[in-house]
Amino acid sequence: MNLKSILLTLFFSSAGITTSTAQEIALSKSSLVGNGIAEFIPKGFDKNKTPSLILSSEPKSSGKLPADWSLIPQFSFNNNKASAVLNLKGEISLYGGGEVTGPLLRNGQAIKLWNTDTGAYSVEGGKRLYQTHPWVMGVRADGSAFGIIFDSTWKAELITNSDQIIYNSEGALFRVYIIDRKSPQEVIKGLSELTGTIKLPPRWALGYHQCRFSYDSEKRVMEIADTFREKKIPCDVIWMDIDYMQGYRVFTFDSIRFRNPKILNDNLHKKGFRAVYMIDPGVKVDKEYAIYKSGTQNDVWVKKPNGEEYHGKVWPGDCAFPDFTSPKTRNWWAGLYKDFMSTGIDGVWNDMNEPAVNDNDFPEAQRLGTMPYDTPHKGGGNLPQGSHLLYHNAYGRLMVEASYEGILKTNPSKRPFLLTRSNLMGGQRYAATWTGDNYASWEHLKLSVPMSLTLGLSGQPFNGPDIGGFLGNTDGDLWASWLGFGALMPFARGHACAGTNDKEPWAYGAEIEKTSRIALERRYRLLPYLYTLFYESSKTGMPVMAPVFFADSKDLRLRTEEQAFLLGENLLVVPAFAKDPVLPSGIWEEINLVEGEKQDKYQAKLLIKGGSIIPAGKIIQNAGENSFDPLSLFVGLDKNGKAIGNLYLDDGDGFGFEKQDYALVTFKAEKKDNSLIIKVSDVVGKRNSKEINKINASVFWNGKAYSGNGTFKDGITIDLK
């Protein structure tokens, strides 16, 4: 047996493949499809067996692989199941996999890629969650990095050993894409070149969101909204879970408890709130129900192999499910949003879209929690017919594409906001996400940081957990500790399950109410900075919330740090729970945004990087208020007495920015003798920055803090004596 045969035997054995029947598959094609991006296609690959739902467009060859390209996957095929392995050399830190539990550093980990309704992350010990991201990023000891996409939606397992990355699918051959660049940041940008970026969200979506399963009436919704305003606790969005529906029928409203949704939404709008409503994929089987009748007439339902409608139990009982692989079905689904959104709904929440099915009528050995593997999907357009084993992981992704198109068509002058539980890599083009039904525990509080970081490293920057924990009761200490850093994550929403205690900021007494107000006021002061980060992410795919090793990818100390995190490049967040966090070296100065935060034990510590400028606004109660009267600049000078930072401005909604109706402002600060001069050095875009007149600055230099004020036009001069 030669050395190659020995290596293949070891690989197949580790992958659970019998070597006597395993077939090594040669490459049909390998080529560059971008700067440092390679495509690998195995012989026998058929896009009609494994269509791509991950890539934003079909890559085009730009030349042959360089002679020194070393990252080449090996393909195999056994019992109609395709696998690929990438052998690794040297000391490499592995990250990615999308929505995962466990550590940020993924060396020695394995996950199952089969989207699953998994309350408290309880299925298979948390190794199988709601989303599929067949992606791994490796960071070498010298700080350079690579990433690998397994372009498949088939049920699969992803294994990240220190010397191998293994992907075992339960379906046909697939393509592999490898990005090899000088830094992790450049690899993430390459990932966005292949899979796309988020759309720029409306500014209100970056505010705080309050939700419960469920606020059970219009009266209760307005009580919640009024309490936020009376107590001056900032908030932008109130969410409606399934109890607003008539008997859990999607696109309907309860005739007693939510009898006037337009009036309710109008009243929320008057108080500066937006309204987000849930829509599930399961449609109640009811011949008198207009949505079910319409779907039947348009032949949109998933069918069994024998041609009968597939029915599965969800909240309303027996449900039919749209076959989103069909363009006709997606168009039909998109059209349902017109009347629904006309009531003044601002955003939509697609849940249960793995799809989750209660199949407890079956013997335990036959329970799947979703459709049977052999359930056929009709396909159409560029998608072939295929089984549920192929399309299950893409079901939520296809649903949010249809929902996004329907919401946009209904309100073409507004940016859609859509949240989804289930998704596939690349689905960030259509929807934000949250990390599913977590538990009210310190374990899940701490776990929420690496979970969100890993999603950001997998192409989905707009994400966050249910703050406070969805399942189980939450006490004031846990709530305040979670909100103290959760208010600084990209998506900030408090949520609670039916049957659990109240989980609003004022539910735990006066002291916790005070600390909650401080935490949310800090977020709202940082909205100008956060909005700028989201703009940059919509252009480059860079995570809004990043691991601390992004500060120095060569510093091996930082590779395992999963308590502290970065917001953009220039703000370091150290949660109050963090114990001996490993922080990047260099100049980092603590900043304070709100009176009383420094004395509050629940608030995360915020540190500004030397050489940077952080734009901040005043305390507001919702994102529709003017943040910029005045604008505040936090200036952390580098060792040479210089700093630079950006601020992005537009209308906060709509698409005027696509026609240059925006301003990307660059501020620069420079020490000259004993004075510091802060000025606007550049403005890109056609927008007049009339929102900004007065500017206040807080400056950190040689361990001391200085302050000054001026105008947008003239800048600021501060005496550093």
N, C-alpha and C positions, 0 to 999 in steps of 0.2 A: 504494500500500500504506500503510495507516494505522499509527500507532505500535503499536497492539495487535498487528497482524499481524506487524510487524517483531519484536516481543518474542517472540511465539509461534514464529516461524521460527527465531530464535536458540536458544530452548529446545529445540525438536524436533531441531535440528541437533546441539546438544550432547548430547542424549540418544540420538542415533543413530536418530531417527525421520524417515522421509521425509515432508516437509511436504505433498506432494501428496495423501497418503492419510491423514494424521493427522487425527483428529477431536477437537476440543475438546469436553469434556463439561461441561455446566452443572451447577450444584448442584441437587439435589433438596431438600435440607434442610440448614440450619445452625442450631445452637442451643447454648445453654449446658447442660452436663450435670453441673456442679459449680462450685465456687468457682474462677473463672479457668480453667475447662476447657471447651473448645468441641468439638462434634462436627460433622463435615462429611461429607455423604453425596452422592455424585454420582448424577445421573440414570442409571437402568439398573442400579444396584447391586442384587445379588441375593444374599442370605445363603446361598442354596443353591448358589451358585457360589464364594463366598468366606466360609465360616463363620469366626467368631472363635474362635481357640484361645488368644488372648493375654489378653483381658479376663477378670477374675475374675467379673464379672456384667454383665448387659446394662445400659448406662447409661440413665438416665431424664432426659428434658428438664426443665430447671428455668427456662426462659425464653429470650427472644430474645438474640442477640448484642448487646452494647453498640454504639452507633453509632460509637464510636471504635476498635472492634476492627480491628486492621490486619493480623493474621496470617491470611491466607486462602489456602489451597492452590488450585492450578489442576490440573484433571484432564484427561487425554487418553486416547484409545483408538485403537490402530492394530494391524491384523493380529491381532486377538483378544488384544492385550497392553495392559494398563492401566498408566498412569504418573501420577505427581503431582509437582508442583514447588512449592516455597515460596520465593518471592523475598524477599531480605533487604536491609535498608537499614542503613547505619551500620557501625561497627566491632564485629564480633561474633565471639566465640571459640566454636568448635563442639567438642562432645564427644559420646561415646556410640558406638553401633554394637555394643555388647556385647563379645563375644570377638573382639578384633582384635589384629593385630600393628602395629608402627609407633608413632608418637608419641601421647602423650596428647591433644594438641591436634589435632583432626581436619580443620582447614581444608585444602583441597586434596587430600583423600584419597578413595579409592574402594574399596569392598569388594564381594564377591559373597556373597549370602545363599543358600547351598546347602550344608547340613551335610555335611562331608567328613572322612573319615579321612585326616589329613595329618601323617604323622610328620615331626618336626623343622620343622613349618610349611612344608613344601616345595612344596605344590600352589599353582600360580599365584603364586609368590613370596610366599606368606603372606597373600594377599588373600582366601582362602576357608578358613574354619576349621570347628570342630565344632558351632557354635551359631548361631542366628539371632535377632538383636535389631534389628528395623526401627525404630530409635529414635535421635533426635538431640536433644541439648540445646544451646541457644545462650545465651551469657552476654554481655550488652551492656556497653558501657564504663561505664555507671553502676551496674553490679552487679546489675541486674534480669536476669531470665532467662525462657526459654521452652523448651518441649520439644514434639516432634512424634512421634506414633506412626503408622506406616503399618500398619493392622490387616489384615495379609495374611500367608499362609504360602506363597504361590506363590514359585517360584524368582525371584530378583530381584537387582538391583544397586542399591547405595546410594552416591550421590555427594555429597560435602560440599564444595562450593565456597564461597568466602568470601561470594559474593553469592547463592547458590542452594543449596537442598537438593533433590536430585533422587532420586526412587525409581522405577525402571523394573522392573516385574514382567513375568513371562511368563504371566500369567493374567488372570482377570476383574477387574472393577472392585472397589474396596475402600473402606472408610471411613478417615478420617483424624481423629485427635484431637490437639488443640493445647492445651497448658497454658501460661498466661502469668501469671507471678507476680513478687513483689518480689525474690526471691533464688533461687540455684540450689537451696538446701536446700528451699525451699517447692515448687519444681518437682518435685524427687525425691519429696516427700510426695504431690504430685498424681499422679505416676506410680504410686505404691503404691495410691492410691485407685482407680485403673483396673485395675491388674494384680495387686494383692494383695501380701502380704509373705511373708517366710519364716516358717515355724513356729518357735517357740522350740525350739532343739535341746537334747538332753540335755547336761548339763555336761561329761560325759566326751568328747564330740565336739570340745570346744575344747582338749583336750590335744594332745600330739604323737602322730602316727601314723607307724608304720614299715611299709614295704611293699617287695616285690620281685616281679618276674615271673621266677620264682616261688620262694617258700620251698617246697621240693619234698617235704617230709614232715612228719609230726607231730613227729618228733624234731628237725628243723631249726627248726621254729617255736618249740619250747620252749627250744632253745639260744639263740635270739635273745631271747626273753622273760627267761630266766634271766640273760643277760649284762647287760641293762638294769638289772635289780635288783642284781646283784652290783657293778656299777660305779656304782650310784646316779645313773643318768642318767634323768631323768623321761620317762615314756612311758605312754600310755593304751591304744593300739590296735595290734594286729598284723593285717595284711591277708593274705587268701588270694587269689592270682590263679588263673588257669585250671587250673593243674596239680593242684589238689586234686580235680578232677573225674575221673570214670571216662571216659576217652577223650573229654574235653571235652564231655561231655553235661551240660547244665545241670540243676541240682537233684539231682545225684548226687555220690557221694564215691568216690575211688579205693579199691578193695578191699584194697590192700596198703599204700600210703603214707599214706592218710587213712582207715584202717579203723574208727576209733573217734572220730568228730567230737565226740560229746557229751562223752567223757572229755577230749579235747583242750580243748574250750571250758571245761569245768569247771575244768581245771587252770590255764588262763589267768585265769579269774575269781578263783581263789584267790590269784593273784599280783597282782591289781589291774589286769588287762588286760581289754579288750573285743576281740571278734573280728568282723571284717568280711569277707564273702565275695562274690566276683564272680558275677554272673548276666548272661549275654548274651542277646539276643533270638533268635539262631539256634538252632533245635532240630534235632539230627541226624536225618536221614531214616534210620530204622532201625525196621522193623516189630516188633522185639522190645523196643523201648525204650518204657517206660511213658508217658513224657511225650509222645512222638510219637504213640503209639497213642491216648492220651486226646485230643490236639488234633485228630487226624483224625476220631475219633468225634463230637467236638463241633463240627466244621466251623469251625475258627478260623483256618485258614491263608490267607495271601495267595494269590490265584489269578492265573494268566495271563489275558489277554483271552479265550482259548479255553476257560476254565474249568478247566484243569489246575492242579495245585499249582505255585506258583512255587518253584523251588529255586535257591539260590545257595551258593557255597562260602565257608565261614568256617573256624574252627579244626578242627571235627570232620569236615570234608569237606562233602558236600551237606547243606544245611539247609533246613528250612521255616521260615516267619516268621509269627508271630501278626499278624493284622490288627487292630491296636489301635484302629482307628476304630470298631470294633463294640463296643457295651457288653457283649454276650455274651462276646466275646473277653477284654475287660478283666476281667470277673468270673472267667472261667476262669483267667486268668493270676494274679490275686490269690489264688485258692484254692490255687495250687501252693506258696505260701509257708508254709502251716500245718505240714506235716511237716518242711520244710526248717528253719524257725526253731525247731522244737521241740528241735533238737540243741543249743540254747544260743547260736545265732548272734545277735549284737547289732546288726549293721548290714549293709547290702547295697550293692553296687557294680554299677550297670548300665553296662556298657561296650559298645563296638562298635554302638551303637544309633542311628547316623545314618539308616538302618542301613548298616554297612560290609559290602560283598560283594566277594569276590575273583573278578573276572570275566576273568581273564587268558587263559581259553580262547578269548575272542573276539579278533578282529583289533584292533590298537591303536586304530583310529578308532572302534570300537564299545564300548570299555571305558568304563564309567560309575563303577565302584566302588560301585554301589548297584543298586537295581532299575531296569529300564527305565522311562522317563517315562510310558508308556501303561499300566503295570501298574495294574489297577483296585483300589480299596478300597471295601468294601461299605457303610461308614458305619452309621448307626443312631442312635436317640435324636435328639439335636439336630444330628447331623452327617450331611450328605448323602453319597451316593455320589460318588466323585471319583477322579481319577488320581493316580499317584505324584508327578506334577509339582506337584499341590496339597498333598499330605499328607506328602511327604518331610521337610520341615523341622519337621513336627509329630510325626514318628514317635517320637523319643526322649521328647518331652514327654508323649505319650499312654502310652508305656511306663512312665515314672516315676509317672504318676498311678495306674496299675493296681498297680504295685509298692508304692507308698505305702499304698494302701488294703488290700492284702493283708498287709503287715507290721503295720499298725495293728490289723486285725481279729484277727490271730494273737496279738498282745500288746497288748491294749487299755489296759493300765495303764502302758505305756511309750511314750515319745516315739520315733517312728521316726527312724532316721538312714539316709539314702539319698544316695549320691553318683552323679552321672551325667556322662558325657562329652558326650553330645548333648542339646540342649535348645532350647526356643523361649522367647522373652520371655514372662514370666508363669509359666514352669515353676519359678521359685524357690519357688512355693507347695508344691512336692513334694520337691525335691532340692537339695542343695548341688552344687557343681561344682568341677572343677579344670581347668587350662588345657591339658590334653591332653599329647600325647607330645612334650615339648620336648627340647632337646639340651643336653648337658653342655658349655656354652661360656660365656664371659664375655658374649657378645652376648645369649644367652637369659637369663642371670642379670639383666642390666640391663633387658631387655625385660619381665621378670616383674612389675616394679612398675607401669608404665603399663597392662599387660594386666589386672591385678587391679583397679586404680583404675577402668578403663573399665567392667569388669563391675559394680562397685559403683555407678557412675553410670548403669547401665542396669537397675537393679532387682535385681541379684543380689549381695548383700553377703557371702554365705557361699562364698568361693572362695579359691583359692591355686594356686601352681604345684607341680610335682614338684620339691622342693628337691634341689639337686645335679645336676639334669638327668636325664631318663629314658634317652635314647639316648646312646651313647658312654660312654667311661670318664671318671671324675671324679677329679682329684687332690685332695690335702688342702687346698691353698690355695683352690681353687674351692669345695669343699664348705663349708669354714669361713666363707668370705666370704658364701656364699648363706644358710647357716643363721643367720649373724649378724643378718640382718634378716628372713629367711623365718620364723624362729621367732616373729616379731611380726605376721605376716599373719593374716587371719581363719581360714583353713584351713591347717594346718601338717603336711605329710606329706613324708617322704623316700621316694623311689621309685627303682627301677633296672630296666633292661631285661635280659632274658636275654642272656647272653654278655658283659655288662659287668662291671666289677670290683665288689667288695663296696662298698656305700654306707651302712653303718651308722656311727653317730657314733664308734665306736672303730676303724674300719677303716684309719685313716690314721696311726696312731702316737699316742704318749702326749700330745704337745702339742695335736694337733687334737682328741683325745678330751677334753682339759681345756677347750678353748674351746667345744666342742659342749655340754659339761655346763653351762657358764656361760650359753650362749645359751638352753638349754631351762629352766634354773632361772629365768631372767628371765621367760620366758613364764608359767611356773607361778606365780611371784609375782604376775603381773598378771592371773591368772584371775578374781579378783573384779571387776576393772575390765572385762575382756573380756566376762564373762558379763552384766554390766550393760549394755554396749553392744549385745549380741545381744538382750537383752530389749527395749531401746529400738527396735532395728531391727525386731523382730517386730511392734511397735506402729505404727511410722511409716514404715518402708521406708528409713530413713536408712542410708547405707553405714557399715560398721564401720571400713573403711579408706578415707580420703577424700583428695582432692588438697589441696595446701596452699592453693590459692586459696579453699577453703572458710573459711579463717581471715579473709579479707577479700576479698570478691568484687569490690570496687572497685579493688583494687591490681593494675594491669595487669602488674606485674613477675612476679606469681605464676602467670600463666595458662599458661606453658609448662613449669613445674617438674614433672619426672617422675622425680626420683631420691628426694627426701624425700617423706614422706607423713604424714598425720595418722591417729591412732587415736582415733576419736571427735572431739570438739572440743578436747580438752584435753591431748593427748599428741602431740608431734611426734617422728617417727622419721627420723633421718638415717643411712642405711646407710654402712658404711665405704667403699664404692666411690665414694660421691658426690663429684663434683668441682665445687667452687664452686656448691653448691646455692643457689637463691634462697629465702630463708626469710622468713616473715611478720614484720612489725615488731611492736613491743610488748614486753611482759615475757615472756621464755621462759627458765626456769632448768633447767640440766642436773641430772638425778637419777641416782642409782646404786642399783641393786636388789640386786646380788650382789657379794660380795667378789671382787676381782680383775678385774672387768669394765672398769674404767677403764684398766688397763694392757694390756688385750687388744686388739690392733689389728683384730680381726675384728668386734668388737661394734658394732652401731649405736648412735649417740648418742641418748639420750632426753631430751626437754625438756618440762617442764610449763608450761602457760600460766598467766600471772599471773591470779589471780582464781579458780583452780580447785583442787579437791581430788581426788586420785587414790587410790582404795582398793586396797590390795595385801595379799596373804596371805603366809604363811611359805612356805619352800621345801618342797614335797611331791613325792612320786614318782608320784602319780596323782591324778586329780581326785576320786576317792572319799574321799581323806583330808581331814581337817579343815584348811582354810586359815586359820581365824580364831582361832588361838591362838598369838600375838595377831593382831589386825588392825592393819595399818600404814596410816597416812594420809600421803600426800605433799601438802604444802600450798604452793601457789604464790600468794603474796599479790599483789593488784593495787596500784596506786599509792595507793589509799585504805586499804590494810591489811586488805582483806576477801577472802574466798574462799568458794566453795560447790561441793559435789559430791554425787553420788548413789552408792548401793550397792544392788544388787538381790539378794535372798536368796530361795531356795525349796529344795525337796527335791533339786533337780538332775535330776530325772526325774519322769515321771508328769504328771498334769494337775490336781493339787491347786491350782496357781496360778490356774486358771480359776474356782475357787470361793473366791478371796481368800486361799488359803493361801500367802501370800508377804509379804515386807516390802520396801518401797522406802524406803530410809532416806536422808534428806537431812542432810548435815553442813554446818555453817556455821562459819567462822572470822572473828574480828574483833579488830583491834588496839585496845586501850584503854590509853592512856598507854604504859607500857613493858611491858605484858603482852599476850599473845595468848590468847584464849579460844576453844577449839574445842568445840562441842557438837552433839548431835543436835537438829535443829530441827523435824523432822517424820518420821513413819513412816506410810506408806500400806500398807494390807493388814492382814490379821488374824493374820499369823504372829508369834509371839513370837521376838524376836531372841536366843534363848538361845545361839546359836552364838558370839556375841561377848561377851566379858567385858573383857579387857584390850585397850587401844589404845595403839600407839606412833605418834608423829607426827614427821615431818621437815618443817621449815618454812623457806621461803626468803624473805628480806626484806632489801632494800637490799644485795644482793650477798653476804649472809652466810647461813649455814645454822644453824638451831637445832633442838633436839630435846626431846622430853618424852614422858611417858606418863601414862595415866590409865585410867578405866573407861568402858564404854559408857554407863553410867547417869549418871555425874558429869561426863564430859568431861575436857578437858585444859586446864591453864593453864601457859603457857610464858613465862618471863622473857626479854625481848628486849634487856635492857641489855647 
